[in-house]
Amino acid sequence: MFGILPLVIIGIIIYVVVNNSNREDRRHESGIGGAISTRRLFQYALLLVALGVAASGITGLLSRVISGADVRRGTELAGPLASTVIGVPFFWMLALWVQKQHRTDPNERHSFAWSFYLNAALIGSVVTAGSTAFAFLNGFIDGDGYDGTVVAPFLVATGVWAAHWLVWRRVPPSTMADLHVMVASGVGLGAMAGGAAFIIGSLVDRTLADAGGVAVDRMLSDPVWSAVTAIGIGGTIWVWHWLLNGLNSSRTTIWQGYVILVGVLGGLLAAVIGGAIALFQLLQWFFGDPGASSAALHFRDTGWAFGVAAIGIGVW
C-alpha cells in the first residue's frame, strides 16, 4: 500500500502542474511544428509510464490465469494486482484527456511529444510481441512444451500494438510519423536475415562435413528449427511494416535512412565481412598454414561466414 502512495502523490502533483500550465502553454505555442512544451512532455511521459504500469499488471494477472496458477492468494499476486488497479484507470483518464486535447487543439498532433509517445509505444510493443512469440515457439523446439507465462505478454503486447496502430492511422503525428514503421522493418529484416544465414551456414557445414567423412548432427536440429521460427516471425513483422505500409510511403529522411543504411549499407557490410572471412579460410588452406589436419576441421566455421555473405548480398 505504501509503495503505491508515492506514485499517487506524484501523479497528483504532475496533474496540478500540467493543468495550471495548460492555458499558458497555449498562449506561447504557435506554428505548425508545435513547441516542445513542458506540459506536453509531462503529459505524454506520464501516459507512457501509465501504459507500462497497466500493461505490466495485466500481463502478470493474465499470466497466472493462463498458466493455471492460483490467482486468489499468494504474495506474487499483490504486485500485478496493484499495477492493474492503479495503472489501468490512470492510463484511461490520461488517454481521455489527450483525446480531448487533440479535438480542441489541432496543433497537438504536431508536437514532438506526441510523436515520441506513439513511436515508443509501437516499437516497444512490436518488439515485445515478436520476442515473446519466438520464446513461446522455441519452448516447443527445446522440448519444454507449453508455457503460459510467455503467452500473456505476447497477448498484451499485441493488443497494445494493435490499439496504438489504429490511433496512429487516425491521428498520425507530423514529426517522425514513420519512425516505428522503419524500426520494426529493420527488426524484422534482421531476424529474417539472421535465421536465413544460420540455415545456409548449417547446409554448408553439413556438406563439408559429409565430404570429409566427419559425423554431424541431423540437419533438422533444434537450432535450425529456431532459425526457421525467427524467419517466420521476422518475416511477418517485415512484410506488414515494410511491404504493406512502408515501401510505398513518403520518401522521408527516415525512409531513406532505412533503405540506405539498413538495406544497402548493412547488406553490403554483411556480404563483405562474411565473404572476406570465407575467402581468407579458403586461401589459408591452399596457400598458408591452416593449422588443421583435415579440410572438414579447417572449414568448420566457414559455413556461417558463407551464409552471412549470401544473405548480405540478397539484402543488398
Beta strands, then each sheet from edge to edge (+ up, - down):
end
